[in-house]
Amino acid sequence: MNAKHNINVASPADPAAELLCSSNFGTFFGVSQEIFDTVWQKLTAPEGNSVGYVSMEIGADPDVFQPLKKLLLKEDIQQSKHLLANTILQKYLNGPRKIPNYSGGLGVLAGDTLKSFADLHMPVFGISLLYRGGYFSQIVDSKVGQIDHATQWNPESTPTLFPLCNPKHPEQPLEIEVPFFNGRSELLRVTAQVWMKMEISEQLDYFTPEFLFDYSLPGAPDWITEAAGQLYNATSDVVKANQRRMLGSAVLPLLSALGFTSQTIHLNEQHGVTVTLHLILQELESIFGNNFASIVTDDDILSAAERVSQKIVYTIHTPVKAGHDRFSRQMYSSISHAAFQRILNLVALDDDNAHEYNFTAMAMRINRSINSVSRLHRDVTRQQFPAFAKKIKAITNGVHHLTWISDARAALFDSVPSIRNWRDVPGCFASLAIEDYPELTTGLQKAWKEDNHHLIAYINEMLEHHRTQMTETWIDPPNYLSRLNKPDWLEPNVFTIGFARRFSTYKRADLIFDDIPALAKILVDNDWPVNFLFAGKAHPEDEPGKSVLKLILDCQEELYTLSNGLGKLVFIPGYDMLIAKRMVSGVHAWLNSPKRPLEASGTSGMKAAMNGVPNISVLDGWWAEGYHEGKTGWKFGYDGPVDDADLSEDPSTLLYAEDSSSFYQLLPNILEIFYSQPEVFLTKAINNLKLNVPIFNTHRMTAEYIHTYDLKLTKQEATKIDIFRSLYQSESAEE
Ligand SMILES: *Cc1c(COP(=O)(O)O)cnc(C)c1O
């Protein structure tokens, strides 16, 4: 597996010590010195041929993808005589394996993207924040619903994370000074400590560094501490705006502290867009000097903005209002430089409300490339921002196939000759050889069964745990099944539908329970047992989202009773990447029921597809591209043209009655196939591997992004990127 890696596992010496690497910024672990230097050299080279990828969240928990730990276990590397190597080694073997710096799809996409950059050896690094309170931890009580509390975690003991040290004083951490301003244009310097997470490639022969700013430092002003602790803290607009500034305004200080020369910044959603204000300021200062403010004209500012645009690539992720930051001009003036307000007045005014700054509008203006996350989302984004329509292109999202394919499936794919190269080239599924079908089909059936058994066992253990909790604490278990006897819990091989994602109202988690008697009747009439597994978090300030979650809990008993115990609805609290991985590989079908066209892409369904699991989904986001006329799964709900009215998130426009009845019409078909024509069901699974794995992976997606970055690549690198791009081009479906 690690042929290209420099670690000499055969040497009797000390293989763990060989994984130490160091620079002026400290000592790290996981790749050889040579590899470390190669990466660093690319990021500091004078040509600036590299990219900083800025994202509010990065989801890359080491418990779902950790090639280094796999190697350590395989080679039985358990100890090192080298003191530091041993300390780090023990963290890798026994340390915590969650980094709770994500809330959902945006963050997991960022993590998957950075992993693919590592696998493809691209000169890219990530930039994000480190939240000591994570997003939040979720407890679920059947009477109360979701209860949230700060996540406890400890970056110091987490493998893959390293505090950088100050090159001038190696015993001290690297701290950068981030410029903030108050309403009187006074500079307030705020300190952030810099952590590096190493995203090591599958082959252990490269890594993508991710730099995380930790503002929760002793002595930090209260307004910083308040905004630093938890991702998407939305207790006030000022806190929200400050959190965004902590990301965007730290980008340039980071580059200068590290000596990075990148000429391209990729904004993953507009959260970090204040970096452009600082770049414009830099431009103005360099031309007009420190007193530029009194001499520059609006045209000077706009032409500086135009030059800055050449450095920015921007991805927009959602048509939903809550995803777009708007701040009152009055509030924002109290926390920004007068020069920034002039810039904002020129580039960030909201079209509908003259009293607000719209940061999405600003990101739309200042860039050289705007990317949406699916073809349908491109069309919707063009409708929403007609002034930029020509510039808006589609780069359909993907997932990191190496992260999301289960171990059982991976072992199978390794053994099938025509797809043996699937780890490096996920596109190879497209040329699956006919003679490999029988082996792949029986193997898939077996692996699926195994993953389903694991998932069901995991859930039954959870039910047991909740039952114990019920007698020991005040918490009412989130599942009705916990109150029943064990023989009534879940059984493997029963048709199992999974649904897991953030609980935003447009995602309509409760859609299929709109008419429980109708749903129960389908099961009872045909004696079809079905497990419905649900998971997901609602943002703590999102009351309607929390109500939907509570509604799911409230449906359990009614569904169970009306279906004579055939329909079992289980809620799994604390959704995270590990639960996602267990679910997408262990269920028989993946459900997505958003209101079209509000799900810009969706990625959990792609994770299911990677495992051959068919989707049952509204024809929205990626599914409009992955459905292939039903070869890979099923569609339901409204799938007609979309106009402005369809963008409404008002509860009365969410089409519950229409779309749920469309689901009830479809469901008997699916169950009939699952229970009576398993070979047809398996064909859909194989079709997912053939048709969807080659497209919806982040290797292909990052290859499309690399194209927009205009990097200078070696011939070999360029060829590799072209191969991925040639498999699918998101833009080619332009009407
Ligand atoms: C993949 C993933 C998501 C995104 O799911 P969508 O279907 O795209 O909304 C959210 N949370 C976690 C933990 C995930 O792994």
The ligand as an SDF file (V2000), in Angstrom:
LIG
                    3D

 15 15  0  0  0  0  0  0  0  0999 V2000
  -22.3560   14.2160    4.3000 C   0  0  0  0  0  0  0  0  0  0  0  0
  -22.7460   14.8280    5.5780 C   0  0  0  0  0  0  0  0  0  0  0  0
  -23.6600   15.8820    5.6070 C   0  0  0  0  0  0  0  0  0  0  0  0
  -24.2860   16.4340    4.3410 C   0  0  0  0  0  0  0  0  0  0  0  0
  -25.4720   15.7720    4.0160 O   0  0  0  0  0  0  0  0  0  0  0  0
  -26.4560   16.3880    2.8970 P   0  0  0  0  0  0  0  0  0  0  0  0
  -27.2570   15.2800    2.4270 O   0  0  0  0  0  0  0  0  0  0  0  0
  -25.5810   16.9430    1.8380 O   0  0  0  0  0  0  0  0  0  0  0  0
  -27.2260   17.4550    3.5590 O   0  0  0  0  0  0  0  0  0  0  0  0
  -24.0020   16.4340    6.8280 C   0  0  0  0  0  0  0  0  0  0  0  0
  -23.4780   15.9640    7.9690 N   0  0  0  0  0  0  0  0  0  0  0  0
  -22.5880   14.9430    7.9900 C   0  0  0  0  0  0  0  0  0  0  0  0
  -22.0460   14.4690    9.2880 C   0  0  0  0  0  0  0  0  0  0  0  0
  -22.1990   14.3370    6.7980 C   0  0  0  0  0  0  0  0  0  0  0  0
  -21.3210   13.3260    6.8200 O   0  0  0  0  0  0  0  0  0  0  0  0
  1  2  1  0
  2  3  1  0
  2 14  2  0
  3  4  1  0
  3 10  2  0
  4  5  1  0
  5  6  1  0
  6  7  2  0
  6  8  1  0
  6  9  1  0
 10 11  1  0
 11 12  2  0
 12 13  1  0
 12 14  1  0
 14 15  1  0
M  END
$$$$
